[in-house]
Amino acid sequence: MSQKEYIGCGKLSILNQIIKGNSVKKILLVTSNYSYHQSEVKDKIQSYLHSVEIAHFFGFSVNPKINEAKKGVDLIKSFNPDIILAIGGGSVIDMAKLINTLAVNCDNNTNVQFIRSSKKNIIKGRNLIAIPTTAGTGSEATHFAVVYIDGEKHSIAHQYLLPDYVIIDPTLTYRMPKIVAASSGIDALSQAIESYWAINSTTRSKTYAKKAIKIILPNIVKAVCDKDVLAMDAMALGANLSGKAINISKTTAAHAISYSISTLLNIPHGHSVALTLGNFFLINYPENGGQVVDNRGVSYLKKTMKDLYKLLGFKTPVKCYNFWNELITKLDLENNPYKLGLRENEINIIINNINLERANNNPVKVDRQVLQDIFKKFL
């Protein structure tokens, strides 16, 4: 499915053109709660929406839950919008993609069954406009969405979930709180890195990932810590490229582990990914003794990892591991989960709830012992 994409400072004005071009009279606006109302984004958006009727859906969790999604589905069915407009970070855009799909594919009580089923003949929902206000998840560039059912993370994937229109206006990210900028920025970099070594990587996905790394790496600290405008502009583009990379390859082990960490510690998704990603610079290097499960073989993986180390500016896995932990600290994020409140007896909860789809996309086998060794390092 093709996507119309508009990238650059001031591109928000394209929204008016999209609304008129689609003869829109009714819009379902999907946003966060606090951050949307407290930022200047609301004022900027409202100037383009004065001629249409609006229903506003907000107030859901950072890790969206199925019961929250049902409220959005009910609103779509009762309001019957012409188009859906999602303005916010990854959770907001994911929620918009999710409820847009559920509204036309499910009866009142079949949302859970639909998500859990082995998919799927999906009917396309309404046209969706995605406008990210964080530089991180790249959700605007992906064809999947995440939702939690009884505390367990589920992902729904289909080409129809890809937003029809994307407006990336970096000026909308300038007011991000530091913790949001740090966690979303490190998520974008993590996605690009994981995409590069993923079993499902292709030449195209690796090209996107490489471009993303080259853009994000020299800009992330300046964007987060110094609020450098040019660096923030670059991060918006880098995050989008990172999203395009994982749209093809998907993510791997660090993401697989992150979902339970995020839930247990109540920390942002990107932060939870960053906590363990550095370990995989070591684990995924074939000469470190792990079982290579990428069918392209040991030689391919060795070259891929060496190319990745070089992209990051280093020659060895140990130096990349050290660099990663130093980067987390520079962004004022804690790099030890135990200092964030993790208890030793919760390690088994994380291991037992690892996302197998993501873990099995890692080029080196991730078993129980590998996971236990990761958490022992933090003690």
Backbone torsions as a table, in degrees:
resi	resn	phi	psi	omega
1	MET	NA	132.7	-178.0
2	SER	-81.0	154.8	-179.2
3	GLN	-131.6	134.9	175.8
4	LYS	-92.2	125.7	-169.1
5	GLU	-125.9	133.4	179.9
6	TYR	-129.3	117.7	-173.7
7	ILE	-126.9	129.4	174.3
8	GLY	144.6	157.4	179.1
9	CYS	-61.5	131.0	-179.4
10	GLY	88.9	-2.5	-177.4
11	LYS	-70.4	-9.0	177.6
12	LEU	-57.1	-27.5	-179.3
13	SER	-61.6	-19.8	177.9
14	ILE	-62.8	-23.6	-178.5
15	LEU	-55.3	-41.3	-180.0
16	ASN	-60.9	-40.2	179.7
17	GLN	-65.5	-41.3	-179.9
18	ILE	-65.4	-42.8	-179.6
19	ILE	-61.9	-47.0	-179.9
20	LYS	-68.4	-39.3	-178.6
21	GLY	-65.1	-25.3	178.9
22	ASN	-101.3	9.2	-179.8
23	SER	49.7	46.3	-174.8
24	VAL	-78.3	129.5	175.1
25	LYS	-114.5	-25.2	-177.6
26	LYS	-133.7	128.7	-178.6
27	ILE	-123.2	133.2	166.3
28	LEU	-91.8	115.0	-179.8
29	LEU	-95.0	122.1	179.3
30	VAL	-112.0	121.5	-178.8
31	THR	-142.3	173.7	168.3
32	SER	-74.3	179.7	178.9
33	ASN	-91.6	-77.6	-172.6
34	TYR	-64.7	-52.7	-169.3
35	SER	-64.6	-37.1	179.2
36	TYR	-65.4	-44.7	-176.4
37	HIS	-74.1	-24.5	-177.0
38	GLN	-93.2	-6.1	-175.7
39	SER	-105.2	172.4	177.7
40	GLU	-80.1	-6.3	-179.7
41	VAL	-58.0	-43.5	-178.4
42	LYS	-55.6	-46.8	-178.7
43	ASP	-63.8	-39.8	179.8
44	LYS	-64.9	-42.1	-177.1
45	ILE	-69.0	-42.0	-174.0
46	GLN	-58.7	-29.6	-179.1
47	SER	-66.1	-18.4	179.3
48	TYR	-99.4	-3.9	-172.8
49	LEU	-114.5	7.4	-173.0
50	HIS	-67.5	-21.3	-175.4
51	SER	-96.4	4.4	-176.9
52	VAL	-124.9	158.2	175.5
53	GLU	-85.1	136.5	-173.0
54	ILE	-125.3	134.9	164.5
55	ALA	-112.7	135.7	-171.8
56	HIS	-113.5	122.0	177.3
57	PHE	-111.3	121.0	180.0
58	PHE	-156.2	-178.1	175.1
59	GLY	90.8	19.3	177.9
60	PHE	-101.5	168.4	-173.1
61	SER	-74.8	160.8	174.2
62	VAL	-62.1	-37.5	170.7
63	ASN	-102.2	93.1	-168.4
64	PRO	-58.3	137.5	-178.1
65	LYS	-107.0	153.7	-174.6
66	ILE	-63.5	-36.3	179.4
67	ASN	-67.2	-29.7	175.7
68	GLU	-72.1	-40.3	178.6
69	ALA	-61.7	-36.8	-179.7
70	LYS	-59.5	-36.9	178.1
71	LYS	-63.7	-38.8	177.3
72	GLY	-67.3	-39.8	177.3
73	VAL	-62.1	-44.8	179.2
74	ASP	-61.1	-37.8	179.9
75	LEU	-67.5	-40.9	177.2
76	ILE	-59.9	-44.6	-176.7
77	LYS	-67.6	-34.7	-179.1
78	SER	-82.8	-36.0	-176.0
79	PHE	-86.8	-32.0	179.0
80	ASN	55.7	62.0	-178.3
81	PRO	-71.1	158.5	174.9
82	ASP	-80.1	-29.1	-175.6
83	ILE	-153.9	158.0	178.3
84	ILE	-115.2	134.3	-178.1
85	LEU	-121.2	114.8	179.5
86	ALA	-106.7	123.2	-179.5
87	ILE	-128.2	111.2	-179.9
88	GLY	158.8	-156.5	179.4
89	GLY	-87.5	-163.4	-174.8
90	GLY	-62.0	-38.3	-179.5
91	SER	-63.8	-39.4	-179.9
92	VAL	-66.7	-47.5	-178.0
93	ILE	-68.0	-39.4	175.4
94	ASP	-59.4	-45.8	-179.2
95	MET	-61.7	-41.9	179.2
96	ALA	-63.2	-43.4	178.1
97	LYS	-61.8	-41.8	-176.4
98	LEU	-66.0	-54.0	-175.6
99	ILE	-68.5	-30.5	176.8
100	ASN	-62.6	-39.1	-179.9
101	THR	-77.1	-44.4	-178.5
102	LEU	-63.6	-35.1	-174.7
103	ALA	-61.7	-30.8	-177.4
104	VAL	-105.2	-2.2	-177.0
105	ASN	-117.4	-8.0	-173.7
106	CYS	-130.0	145.6	166.5
107	ASP	-78.5	-178.6	-172.7
108	ASN	-56.5	-34.0	-171.9
109	ASN	-118.1	20.8	-174.6
110	THR	-113.3	11.0	-177.8
111	ASN	-59.4	-46.7	-177.3
112	VAL	-65.3	-46.0	-180.0
113	GLN	-60.3	-40.3	-179.8
114	PHE	-62.6	-45.3	-178.5
115	ILE	-67.0	-39.7	-176.5
116	ARG	-79.5	-16.2	-176.6
117	SER	-72.7	158.1	174.9
118	SER	-81.0	107.1	-163.8
119	LYS	-67.3	169.8	-29.0
120	LYS	179.5	137.0	165.8
121	ASN	-92.1	104.8	-172.5
122	ILE	-102.9	134.7	172.1
123	ILE	-86.4	137.2	-180.0
124	LYS	-71.7	137.8	176.3
125	GLY	-81.1	-162.1	178.4
126	ARG	-71.1	162.9	173.3
127	ASN	-60.8	142.0	-176.4
128	LEU	-124.8	129.7	174.5
129	ILE	-105.0	125.9	178.2
130	ALA	-113.5	126.9	178.0
131	ILE	-126.9	98.5	-178.8
132	PRO	-72.3	141.4	176.1
133	THR	-115.6	7.1	171.3
134	THR	-126.2	157.2	177.0
135	ALA	-108.2	85.6	-173.1
136	GLY	-157.6	-79.5	-165.9
137	THR	-69.4	-29.2	-174.6
138	GLY	69.4	20.1	-177.4
139	SER	-58.9	-27.8	178.9
140	GLU	-65.5	-16.3	-176.6
141	ALA	-107.2	6.5	-175.1
142	THR	-116.8	159.4	-178.2
143	HIS	-106.2	27.5	176.6
144	PHE	-137.1	162.9	179.4
145	ALA	-141.6	151.1	-177.0
146	VAL	-109.8	139.7	174.7
147	VAL	-146.3	149.8	-179.3
148	TYR	-106.8	130.1	177.0
149	ILE	-121.2	116.5	-177.1
150	ASP	52.8	41.4	177.7
151	GLY	79.9	-2.8	-178.3
152	GLU	-103.5	132.8	-177.1
153	LYS	-78.1	132.5	175.3
154	HIS	-126.7	149.9	178.0
155	SER	-125.5	133.7	174.9
156	ILE	-112.2	131.8	-174.7
157	ALA	-131.6	133.1	174.7
158	HIS	-170.9	149.6	-178.2
159	GLN	-58.8	-26.9	-178.4
160	TYR	-72.6	-12.5	177.0
161	LEU	-79.2	-16.9	178.6
162	LEU	-63.3	124.9	179.9
163	PRO	-56.6	145.6	-178.4
164	ASP	-76.4	-34.3	-179.8
165	TYR	-130.7	139.1	175.9
166	VAL	-130.7	129.7	174.0
167	ILE	-119.1	114.9	177.6
168	ILE	-109.6	99.7	179.2
169	ASP	-112.3	102.7	-174.9
170	PRO	-56.2	-23.8	-179.1
171	THR	-62.7	-22.8	179.6
172	LEU	-74.2	-12.3	-179.9
173	THR	-96.9	-5.3	-171.5
174	TYR	-65.0	-26.7	-175.9
175	ARG	-97.9	11.4	178.5
176	MET	-57.9	133.4	171.5
177	PRO	-60.2	153.2	-175.0
178	LYS	-57.7	-40.9	-178.5
179	ILE	-64.8	-35.3	178.5
180	VAL	-71.4	-43.5	178.6
181	ALA	-62.0	-40.7	-178.8
182	ALA	-68.0	-49.3	-175.9
183	SER	-70.6	-36.9	178.2
184	SER	-73.5	-37.8	178.7
185	GLY	-64.9	-43.3	179.7
186	ILE	-69.7	-27.8	174.9
187	ASP	-65.9	-44.3	179.5
188	ALA	-60.4	-44.0	179.1
189	LEU	-67.3	-40.3	178.3
190	SER	-61.3	-44.1	179.5
191	GLN	-60.0	-44.1	-179.2
192	ALA	-63.9	-41.7	179.8
193	ILE	-65.3	-48.3	179.7
194	GLU	-62.8	-39.7	178.6
195	SER	-60.3	-37.5	-176.6
196	TYR	-63.3	-37.9	-177.7
197	TRP	-99.4	-0.7	-174.6
198	ALA	-61.1	145.8	174.8
199	ILE	-57.7	-38.2	-177.7
200	ASN	-84.3	9.7	179.8
201	SER	-66.5	151.2	175.9
202	THR	-129.2	173.9	175.9
203	THR	-58.0	-40.4	-179.0
204	ARG	-67.5	-46.2	-178.9
205	SER	-64.4	-37.1	179.7
206	LYS	-68.6	-31.2	175.7
207	THR	-65.6	-45.6	176.0
208	TYR	-60.8	-46.1	-177.5
209	ALA	-62.2	-43.2	-179.5
210	LYS	-62.5	-45.0	178.1
211	LYS	-61.5	-42.4	-179.8
212	ALA	-61.5	-46.4	-179.9
213	ILE	-60.4	-44.3	-178.4
214	LYS	-63.9	-30.3	178.8
215	ILE	-82.9	-45.5	-173.6
216	ILE	-71.3	-43.3	-171.3
217	LEU	-53.8	-49.5	-179.0
218	PRO	-80.4	-3.4	-172.9
219	ASN	-116.0	-18.6	-170.3
220	ILE	-63.6	-44.0	-178.8
221	VAL	-67.9	-42.6	179.3
222	LYS	-63.8	-38.1	-179.9
223	ALA	-68.8	-43.9	-175.5
224	VAL	-77.6	-47.3	-170.7
225	CYS	-91.4	-31.3	-176.3
226	ASP	-106.6	-8.3	-175.5
227	LYS	53.8	37.3	178.2
228	ASP	-68.6	122.8	-172.6
229	VAL	-63.7	-45.1	-179.5
230	LEU	-64.3	-37.0	177.9
231	ALA	-66.6	-39.6	178.0
232	MET	-66.6	-36.8	174.8
233	ASP	-60.5	-43.9	-179.4
234	ALA	-65.3	-39.3	-178.9
235	MET	-62.9	-36.6	178.8
236	ALA	-61.1	-41.7	178.3
237	LEU	-70.3	-43.7	-179.6
238	GLY	-60.7	-40.8	179.8
239	ALA	-64.1	-39.6	178.7
240	ASN	-64.7	-41.9	177.7
241	LEU	-64.7	-37.7	176.2
242	SER	-61.3	-42.4	176.8
243	GLY	-62.4	-40.0	178.5
244	LYS	-65.1	-33.7	178.3
245	ALA	-65.6	-50.0	-177.4
246	ILE	-75.3	-17.4	174.3
247	ASN	-61.4	-27.8	178.2
248	ILE	-93.1	-50.7	-169.5
249	SER	-91.9	-24.3	-166.9
250	LYS	63.9	175.3	-177.3
251	THR	-95.6	-175.9	-172.8
252	THR	-131.1	-139.8	-166.0
253	ALA	-66.1	-41.1	-177.9
254	ALA	-61.3	-38.6	175.0
255	HIS	-69.2	-37.7	-180.0
256	ALA	-58.7	-37.9	-179.1
257	ILE	-79.3	-28.6	-166.8
258	SER	-66.9	-31.3	-170.0
259	TYR	-63.3	-43.9	178.3
260	SER	-70.3	-35.5	178.0
261	ILE	-61.5	-46.1	-179.4
262	SER	-59.8	-41.3	-179.8
263	THR	-69.3	-45.9	-177.1
264	LEU	-65.9	-41.8	-173.2
265	LEU	-97.9	-6.8	-179.1
266	ASN	54.7	49.6	177.9
267	ILE	-118.1	158.7	-179.7
268	PRO	-59.6	150.6	-176.6
269	HIS	-54.3	-48.1	-176.7
270	GLY	-60.7	-38.6	178.0
271	HIS	-63.4	-42.7	-178.3
272	SER	-66.5	-33.9	175.8
273	VAL	-66.1	-45.3	-175.6
274	ALA	-61.9	-29.5	-176.5
275	LEU	-57.1	-36.9	-176.2
276	THR	-111.1	-11.8	-173.3
277	LEU	-58.9	-39.3	-177.7
278	GLY	-55.0	-33.3	179.9
279	ASN	-61.1	-28.5	-174.9
280	PHE	-80.4	-10.4	167.5
281	PHE	-63.9	-32.9	178.5
282	LEU	-84.3	-50.1	-175.2
283	ILE	-61.5	-39.5	-173.9
284	ASN	-84.0	-1.0	175.5
285	TYR	-83.6	118.7	-171.0
286	PRO	-55.3	-32.4	-176.4
287	GLU	-74.7	-3.8	178.7
288	ASN	-90.3	7.5	167.8
289	GLY	95.5	-0.9	179.0
290	GLY	-74.4	161.4	179.8
291	GLN	-85.5	111.2	-179.3
292	VAL	-73.2	124.2	-178.6
293	VAL	-115.8	2.8	173.1
294	ASP	-77.1	123.0	-175.9
295	ASN	-64.3	-13.8	178.6
296	ARG	-75.5	-9.6	168.1
297	GLY	96.0	172.5	-176.0
298	VAL	-64.1	-46.1	-177.2
299	SER	-61.5	-42.2	178.8
300	TYR	-61.5	-47.3	-177.1
301	LEU	-65.7	-39.3	179.0
302	LYS	-60.4	-44.6	178.7
303	LYS	-65.5	-42.2	179.3
304	THR	-59.0	-45.9	-178.9
305	MET	-67.0	-40.7	178.1
306	LYS	-63.6	-40.2	177.2
307	ASP	-62.5	-39.3	179.2
308	LEU	-66.8	-44.8	177.4
309	TYR	-56.6	-43.1	-179.6
310	LYS	-63.6	-40.8	177.4
311	LEU	-57.6	-36.4	-179.0
312	LEU	-83.4	-7.8	176.0
313	GLY	96.8	18.4	-176.4
314	PHE	-134.4	171.0	-178.3
315	LYS	-113.3	-19.1	-173.4
316	THR	-126.7	154.6	177.6
317	PRO	-63.1	-34.6	-179.6
318	VAL	-64.1	-42.4	179.6
319	LYS	-65.9	-34.9	176.3
320	CYS	-68.0	-40.2	177.4
321	TYR	-60.0	-46.4	179.4
322	ASN	-65.3	-42.2	178.2
323	PHE	-57.8	-43.1	-176.1
324	TRP	-62.8	-46.2	179.6
325	ASN	-64.4	-36.3	176.9
326	GLU	-67.2	-37.5	179.2
327	LEU	-63.9	-44.6	178.4
328	ILE	-56.6	-43.8	-179.7
329	THR	-65.1	-42.1	178.9
330	LYS	-59.6	-30.9	-179.3
331	LEU	-85.3	6.4	-179.5
332	ASP	62.6	35.4	173.5
333	LEU	-108.3	141.8	176.5
334	GLU	-72.0	134.5	-177.8
335	ASN	-105.8	10.7	177.6
336	ASN	-124.1	114.4	-176.3
337	PRO	-62.0	-27.4	179.6
338	TYR	-67.7	-32.8	177.5
339	LYS	-74.5	-13.5	176.0
340	LEU	-92.9	-0.4	176.3
341	GLY	112.9	1.0	178.8
342	LEU	-67.7	136.6	177.6
343	ARG	-107.1	150.3	-176.3
344	GLU	-57.3	-35.6	-178.8
345	ASN	-73.0	-4.5	178.0
346	GLU	-93.7	-7.6	-179.9
347	ILE	-60.5	-42.0	179.2
348	ASN	-64.1	-31.7	176.1
349	ILE	-62.3	-44.6	179.3
350	ILE	-63.5	-47.1	-177.6
351	ILE	-64.3	-41.6	-177.8
352	ASN	-70.6	-20.1	-177.0
353	ASN	-111.0	17.8	179.0
354	ILE	-60.7	140.9	179.0
355	ASN	-77.3	107.1	-171.6
356	LEU	-66.9	-34.1	179.4
357	GLU	-59.7	-45.2	179.6
358	ARG	-71.3	-42.5	-179.2
359	ALA	-62.0	-38.3	-178.6
360	ASN	-75.7	-5.7	175.2
361	ASN	-92.1	-1.1	177.7
362	ASN	-79.6	139.2	-173.8
363	PRO	-71.0	-17.6	175.8
364	VAL	-118.1	138.2	-175.2
365	LYS	-58.1	132.9	178.1
366	VAL	-110.9	103.2	179.4
367	ASP	-110.6	-176.9	-176.2
368	ARG	-58.6	-40.6	-178.5
369	GLN	-65.6	-41.1	177.8
370	VAL	-58.7	-45.0	-178.6
371	LEU	-66.8	-41.7	178.4
372	GLN	-62.9	-39.1	179.4
373	ASP	-64.2	-36.2	178.0
374	ILE	-59.9	-47.6	-175.7
375	PHE	-75.5	-24.1	175.2
376	LYS	-64.6	-31.8	-179.2
377	LYS	-61.9	-27.5	-176.6
378	PHE	-80.7	-15.4	-176.4
379	LEU	-74.4	NA	NA
